[in-house]
């Protein structure tokens, strides 16, 4: 098991070596203006290492994108970036740690939709997203892929659901943790297909992949970069993708929506700071993120891996989170997963 864990981490890290992202020119101008007009307190920032908390395991897609961002920050500012992976409790541990950090720009949070939108609706958490975090920028959107262990007698989502229908409660869908986006995706598929299978949460993406590669669970949803290594090695079978249309990275793999119209499974990653972080520092961070994502070769590399660069202003990220809360709340309500008041 230790060897398999090492393979998972190394394989996923390798995918992101030398990779980064790109925004629209309008977004770049907005971010630049935000930084220019935010005051002088950011002029000397940063003067010491910056810690970025990642509420997931090493080798996960979130971890790898964070390391890329950290490398670009270091190149731009000459300061070390420390990536602090804090998996556990579906990401709650990392978010709570970031919420309590000093708001000085030297502790940041790289989160996904699960931690700032889904978790607070499903689990009682000590942090409040609006109260405790300052949005910096959306970074990337990531389509999820439905994959299965090769021993499962299904070559597409329709066959997999027929198998689950014939064996109610006997098949397992693995996720990176309860309350995560791929947990919600499992539940959405269960509801839309009208079948009964079991959700099995793991403590992060790497253990999740180990679970499905080893056959501990029969199928799972995870990002295209995370799953593609194992699909190419024939350790997993790609059954469907969760985008509204087929990704050019895997054009021969149908979408789940082709079988179940309206199905959509994607997650997104964004950068945050503790709420009281000075606006000048938030603006400087935003401008640097937008700048690094504006490199066309970097954007192309991301797109080739099934990731969609999506930089934003802090206000745009706030509005996007609001719309995502509305979308996921409907799924949570239908699946009966809302936490008690």
Secondary structure, DSSP 8 states (H G I E B T S, - for coil): -HHHHHHHHHHHHHHTTT------HHHHHHHHHHHHTS-STTTT--SS-EEEEESS-TTSHHHHHHHHHHHHHHHHH---EEEEE---GGGHHHHHHHHTS-SSSSEEEEEEHIIIIIHHHHS--S--HHHHEEEEEEEEEEEEEEEEETTSS-SSHHHHHHHHHHTTTT-EEEESSTTSHHHHHHHHHHHHHT---EEEE-SSHHHHHHHHHTTSSSEEEEEHHHHHHHHHTTSEEEEEE-SSS--GGGTTS-BGGGTSTT---EEEEEEEEETTS-HHHHHHHHHHHHHHHT-HHHHHHHHHTTEEE----HHHHHHHHHHHHHHHHHHHHHHT-----
